[in-house]
Amino acid sequence: MTNLLERMKNTVLADINNLLDKKEEKNPLALLNQYVRECEKETDKVKKLVERQYKLKEEFLKELRQAEEMAEKRKKQAEVASKAGEEELYTFAQLEQTHYEERVVRLKESLRNTEQQLHEIETKYMDMKHKLKDMKIRQMELMAKENTTKAHHTMNKVLEEKQANPTNQARFTEMEEYIEKLEKKINTEYYKQTMDEKLAALEKDMLKKEDDSISL
C-alpha cells in the first residue's frame, strides 16, 4: 500500500512538473512573474527577520549593561557591608553579585550568538535582494522581447492585409497622401510664421534706427 501511494505521489509530481515545463515553454514571462512575486514575499520575510534580530541584539545589550551595573553595584555594597561588620547584608550583596556576574557571562554568550545569527541572516537577505534584482532585470528583458515580438506580429499582419486587400491598399494610400499634405501644410505655416517674425523684427529695428537718427 505504501509503495502504491508513493508511486501515485511521484506520478502526480511528474505530471505537475511536466505541466510547469510546458507552461514555461509556452509563456516564460508569466512563470517568471510568478517567481518574482514569490521571491518578493520571501525576501520581505527575511527582511522582517533581520529587523527582529536587530531588536533582539539591542535588548541583549540593554540587559547586559544593566547586569554589569548591578554586579558592580552589589560588589561595592558587599565591600561596605564587610567593613561595617554587617554579615547578613554582606552575604546578601555577595550572593546578588554572583547572580549578576553569572548573568553577564550568559548575556555575553547570547549576544555573540545573536550577532553571528544576524550576520548570517543579513548575508542571506542581501543575496536574496541581488537575486530578486537579477530576476526583475530578466523580467524586463523578457517584457521588451515580448513587446517587440507583438509589435512585429502586428506590423506584419497589417502589411499582409494591405497587400491582400485592394480596399485596404487604397485606404493606406489615401492615408499616406493625407499625411504628406498635412506635413506640407505644417511646413508652410511654419515658414510663414517664421517669415512674419523676421519681418516684424526687421520693421522694429528700422523704426528704432529712424528714432535714433531723429534724436541726433
PERASUL-V747774 format. One record per backbone hydrogen bond with DSSP energy under -0.5 kcal/mol. NH is the residue of the N-H (numbers start at 1). CO is the residue of the C=O. Records with the same first field share a line. If there is no record, write none. Layout:
NH=CO, CO
//
This chain:
5=1
6=2
7=3
8=4
9=5
10=6
11=7
12=8
13=9
14=10
15=11
16=12
17=13
18=14
19=15
20=16
21=17
22=18
23=19
24=20
25=21
26=22
27=23
31=27
32=28
33=29
34=30
35=31
36=32
37=33
38=34
39=35
40=36
41=37
42=38
43=39
44=40
45=41
46=42
47=43
48=44
49=45
50=46
51=47
52=48
53=49
54=50
55=51
56=52
57=53
58=54
59=55
60=56
61=57
62=58
63=59
64=60
65=61
66=62
67=63
68=64
69=65
70=66
71=67
72=68
73=69
74=70
75=71
76=72
77=73
78=74
79=75
80=76
81=77
82=78
83=79
84=80
85=81, 82
86=81
87=85
90=86
91=87
92=88
93=89
94=90
95=91
96=92
97=93
98=94
99=95
100=96
101=97
102=98
103=99
104=100
105=101
106=102
107=103
108=104
109=105
110=106
111=107
112=108
113=109
114=110
115=111
116=112
117=113
118=114
119=115
120=116
121=117
122=118
123=119
124=120
125=121
126=122
127=123
128=124
129=125
130=126
131=127
132=128
133=129
134=130
135=131
136=132
137=133
138=134
139=135
140=136
141=137
142=138
143=139
144=140
145=141
146=142
147=143
148=144
149=145
150=146
151=147
152=148
153=149
154=150
155=151
156=152
157=153
158=154
159=155
160=156
161=157
162=158
163=159
164=160
165=161
166=164
169=165
170=166
171=167
172=168
173=169
174=170
175=171
176=172
177=173
178=174
179=175
180=176
181=177
182=178
183=179
184=180
185=181
186=182
187=183
188=184
189=185
190=186
191=187
192=188
193=189
194=190
195=191
196=192
197=193
198=194
199=195
200=196
201=197
202=198
203=199
204=200
205=201
206=202
207=203
208=204
209=205
210=206
211=207
212=208
213=209
214=210
215=211
216=212
//
